[in-house]
Amino acid sequence: MPIIRLFRVSIHTEMRREFEKKFASISVAAVNQALGSLGVEIYKPSQWAPNEYLMISRWQDEAALKSFAGDSWNSPFIPPGMEKFVSDCRVDHYTSWDDR
């Protein structure tokens, strides 16, 4: 059963430019290259949460997520080199309503 992963990350404001470049390259590449990844989209902040970014990824199943993020796949996975940007983050997972 496919899984949708919502990763929200708040960053240190002064690191915005560097973060945006690396989020679009390092983080997206990490997901796209993972076995069982079905795709990824990233989003910039809105005026109501100016330092919060969103990544939505789709995964084939729980085994694919475990392969990508390890046994604690229900926790945020930060690719090496991206930790310095993060002031806060969280991850949530969902499955399709139609897969009942």
VENZITA-V432416 format. One record per residue. SS is DSSP state (2 for helix, 1 for strand, 0 for the rest). PHI is phi in radians with two decimals (999 if undefined). BURIAL is + if it has 9 or more other ideal C-beta (glycine too) atoms within 8 Angstrom, else -. Layout:
ss & phi & burial
SS & PHI & BURIAL
SS & PHI & BURIAL
//
This chain:
ss & phi & burial
0 & 999 & -
0 & -1.06 & +
1 & -2.17 & +
1 & -1.72 & +
1 & -2.02 & +
1 & -1.83 & +
1 & -1.95 & +
1 & -1.88 & +
1 & -2.34 & +
1 & -1.77 & +
1 & -2.03 & +
0 & -1.30 & -
2 & -0.88 & -
2 & -1.18 & -
2 & -1.86 & +
2 & -0.92 & +
2 & -1.03 & -
2 & -1.13 & -
2 & -1.03 & +
2 & -1.03 & +
2 & -1.08 & -
2 & -1.32 & +
2 & -1.08 & +
2 & -1.26 & -
2 & -1.91 & -
2 & -1.09 & +
2 & -1.19 & +
2 & -1.13 & +
2 & -1.09 & -
2 & -1.03 & +
2 & -1.27 & +
2 & -1.07 & +
0 & -1.49 & -
0 & -1.33 & +
0 & -1.10 & -
0 & 1.60 & +
1 & -1.32 & +
1 & -1.86 & -
1 & 2.45 & -
1 & -2.62 & +
1 & -2.33 & -
1 & -2.17 & +
1 & -2.34 & -
0 & -1.50 & -
0 & -1.18 & -
0 & -1.75 & -
0 & -1.14 & -
0 & -1.47 & -
0 & -2.49 & -
0 & -1.15 & -
0 & -2.03 & +
1 & -1.88 & +
1 & -1.98 & +
1 & -2.31 & +
1 & -2.14 & +
1 & -1.96 & +
1 & -2.16 & +
1 & -2.00 & +
1 & -2.23 & +
0 & -1.00 & -
0 & -2.97 & +
2 & -1.08 & -
2 & -1.06 & -
2 & -1.13 & +
2 & -1.13 & +
2 & -1.10 & +
2 & -1.11 & -
2 & -1.36 & +
2 & -1.92 & -
0 & 1.56 & -
0 & -1.06 & -
0 & -1.66 & -
0 & -1.09 & +
0 & -1.42 & -
0 & -1.93 & -
0 & -1.04 & -
0 & -1.96 & +
0 & -1.92 & -
0 & -1.05 & -
0 & -0.91 & -
0 & 1.65 & -
0 & -1.75 & +
2 & -1.02 & -
2 & -1.12 & -
2 & -1.48 & +
1 & -1.44 & +
1 & -1.75 & -
1 & -2.86 & -
1 & -2.75 & +
1 & -2.71 & -
1 & -2.37 & +
1 & -2.34 & -
1 & -2.22 & +
1 & -2.49 & -
1 & -2.08 & -
0 & -1.18 & -
0 & -1.09 & -
0 & -1.31 & -
0 & -1.61 & -
0 & -1.45 & -
//
